[in-house]
């Protein structure tokens, strides 16, 4: 036995070599690690939806400055090119009209050649008269809006990380509720605005006069759609600070703005449902308007009698229509259905409208969250709207409120019922304007 052990015992050095060899073999047999995924570029990041920008990313100041400069340069070049095209087409239009005048100074009756030339000039003039306003709209609205959105996202990516860190620090320190309307655990029991019952009669009178005067689009004749929207709105209202009954009506209009009248009267254009891609987007729109009612924004922001202020423009419109003195659509925007109603409601509000917009955004996010909807739906819908000068700050505030709120489990993003409603609407209503 001892002889066997002596014959087959290996030296300690050889054992160590075998061990090292085995380790090396295992390392060779293991698959190589996955290549590191490169971070998304800043230029690619600004093409993402707003909701995907909630997770911050780090870039150098040089990257921000370089991309901002390129975007502004590209925007200015496109606008300048459009201006040149506009001028060229205006010159061609003047030349075509001058040629027509020359033709008219000739014979009283056109020859076949003159007639053909006149026909071609008519075609050219018509095309130029349609094309020039389109170029003007592109250079003043379309292109600036497109690039303003990119610049807004760039600004947001640059400033959001610092704001987010501040919010997380406040939450960690226990001061997250110290912001205005920060007592989200008391939703439904908070004192948002005093005497909400006073608005009920005003809102009812306003709705009746709007309907009687023909300023409201017709109610959508689809019971299933009406019931669905009311169900979603009621769910939000039950998780809000609303102290008056909610009356929701879906109207047959391609407008993209829901309109809240004082006292709990909410009008939702069918165009809003078609423009929303998910149920959480719709919930974000409804919750914002419910917030305006709950906070009595129209009443608080109007220093004079609400009814007189709302219906003075309508009386002026009616006078102008019956006397033939004004074009109501051109003067007040009433010819566009719900836009007229929204415009009248907006005009009665005095003071800092940005303040009320910020409040409605914040409360709307809270109500959608409390009702179990993904609050990022509000961000998604804003993606489809035209950019304005204050959009970047507005999105930053929405980001902030979402970050303050506790994460939800199983928050509703979409539902088959919502998609079924959109499918029904596509069959019998006009597309969004």
Residue pairs with C-beta under 8 A, 6 or more apart in sequence:
10 18
39 57
40 57
42 59
42 63
42 64
42 67
42 154
42 157
43 67
45 53
45 57
45 153
45 157
46 67
46 150
46 153
46 154
46 157
48 153
49 379
49 380
49 383
50 153
50 156
50 379
50 380
50 382
50 383
50 395
51 376
51 379
51 380
53 153
53 156
53 157
53 160
53 399
54 160
54 376
54 399
54 402
54 403
56 157
56 160
56 161
56 164
57 157
57 161
58 161
59 157
59 158
64 154
64 157
64 158
67 154
68 151
68 154
71 147
71 150
71 151
71 154
72 147
72 151
74 147
75 143
75 144
75 147
78 139
78 143
79 139
79 143
79 144
82 135
82 138
82 139
82 143
83 139
85 135
86 132
86 135
86 136
86 139
89 128
89 131
89 132
89 135
90 128
90 132
92 124
92 128
93 125
93 128
93 129
93 132
96 121
96 124
96 125
96 128
97 125
99 117
99 121
100 118
100 121
100 125
103 110
103 114
103 117
103 118
103 121
106 114
107 114
110 118
141 386
145 386
145 387
148 387
148 388
148 389
148 391
149 387
149 391
151 392
152 387
152 391
152 392
152 395
153 392
155 392
156 392
156 395
156 396
156 399
159 396
160 396
160 399
163 396
163 399
163 400
164 399
164 400
164 403
167 176
167 400
167 403
167 404
168 403
170 176
170 178
171 404
176 182
176 404
177 183
177 184
179 404
180 362
181 190
181 192
181 359
181 362
181 363
181 366
182 404
183 190
184 366
184 369
184 370
184 404
184 405
187 239
187 240
187 241
187 366
187 367
187 370
188 239
188 240
188 241
190 241
192 241
192 294
192 295
192 296
192 363
193 294
193 295
193 296
193 299
193 300
195 296
196 242
196 243
196 244
196 294
196 296
197 243
197 244
198 299
199 244
199 262
199 263
199 264
199 293
199 296
199 299
200 244
200 245
200 262
200 263
200 264
201 263
202 262
202 263
202 299
202 306
202 307
203 261
203 262
203 263
203 264
203 265
204 263
204 265
205 307
206 261
206 262
206 265
206 306
206 307
206 310
206 311
207 216
207 261
207 265
209 311
209 314
210 216
210 341
213 314
213 318
215 314
215 334
215 340
215 341
215 344
216 251
216 267
216 338
216 341
217 251
217 252
217 253
217 255
217 269
217 337
217 338
218 251
218 252
219 226
219 249
219 250
219 251
219 252
220 226
220 250
220 251
220 252
220 270
220 429
221 252
222 250
222 424
222 425
222 428
224 421
224 424
225 250
225 270
225 273
225 421
225 424
225 425
226 248
226 249
226 250
228 417
228 418
228 421
229 248
229 250
229 268
229 273
229 282
229 286
229 421
230 248
232 279
232 282
232 283
232 286
233 246
233 248
233 266
233 268
233 286
233 290
234 246
234 248
235 371
235 372
236 283
236 286
236 287
236 290
236 367
236 368
236 371
236 373
237 246
237 290
238 371
239 367
239 370
239 371
239 372
240 287
240 290
240 291
240 294
240 363
240 367
240 370
240 371
241 294
241 295
241 363
241 367
242 264
242 290
242 293
242 294
243 294
244 263
244 264
244 293
245 264
246 264
246 266
246 290
246 293
247 264
247 265
247 266
248 266
248 268
249 265
249 266
249 267
249 268
250 268
250 269
250 270
250 273
251 267
251 268
251 269
251 270
251 337
251 338
252 269
252 270
252 429
252 430
253 269
253 270
253 271
253 337
253 338
253 430
254 269
254 270
254 271
254 274
254 337
254 429
254 430
254 431
254 432
254 433
255 269
255 271
255 272
255 336
255 337
255 338
255 339
255 342
255 432
255 433
256 269
256 271
256 272
256 275
256 384
256 385
256 432
256 433
257 269
257 272
257 338
257 339
257 342
258 266
258 267
258 268
258 269
258 272
258 285
258 286
258 289
259 266
259 267
259 289
259 338
259 341
259 342
259 345
260 266
260 267
260 289
260 290
260 292
260 293
260 298
260 345
261 267
261 293
261 298
261 345
262 293
262 296
262 298
262 299
262 306
263 293
264 293
266 286
266 289
266 290
266 293
267 338
267 341
268 285
268 286
269 337
269 338
270 425
270 429
270 430
271 429
271 430
271 431
271 432
271 433
272 282
272 285
272 432
273 282
273 421
273 422
273 425
274 422
274 425
274 426
274 429
274 431
274 432
275 381
275 384
275 432
276 282
276 285
276 381
276 418
276 422
277 380
278 377
278 380
278 413
278 414
278 418
279 373
279 377
279 412
279 413
279 414
279 415
279 417
279 418
280 368
280 373
280 374
280 375
280 376
280 377
280 380
280 411
280 412
280 413
280 414
281 377
281 378
281 380
281 381
282 377
282 418
283 368
283 371
283 373
283 377
283 412
284 364
284 365
284 368
284 373
284 375
284 377
284 378
284 379
284 380
284 381
285 378
285 381
287 363
287 364
287 365
287 367
287 368
287 371
287 373
287 378
288 360
288 361
288 363
288 364
288 378
289 360
289 364
290 364
290 367
291 359
291 360
291 362
291 363
291 364
291 366
291 367
292 298
292 356
292 360
294 363
295 356
295 359
295 360
295 363
297 349
297 356
297 359
297 360
298 306
298 345
298 348
298 349
299 306
300 356
301 348
301 349
301 350
301 351
301 353
301 356
302 309
302 348
302 349
302 350
303 350
306 348
309 347
309 348
310 344
310 345
310 348
313 332
313 344
313 347
314 344
316 326
317 326
317 328
317 331
317 332
317 334
319 325
320 326
320 327
320 328
320 331
321 328
328 334
328 335
329 335
329 336
332 340
332 343
332 344
333 339
333 340
333 343
334 340
334 343
336 433
346 353
349 356
354 390
357 394
358 394
358 397
361 378
361 394
361 397
361 398
361 401
362 397
362 401
364 378
365 375
365 378
365 398
365 401
365 402
365 405
366 375
366 401
366 405
368 374
368 375
368 377
368 378
369 375
369 402
369 405
369 408
369 411
372 408
372 410
372 411
372 412
373 411
373 412
374 408
374 411
374 412
374 413
375 401
375 402
375 405
375 411
376 402
377 413
378 398
379 395
379 398
379 399
382 391
382 394
382 395
382 398
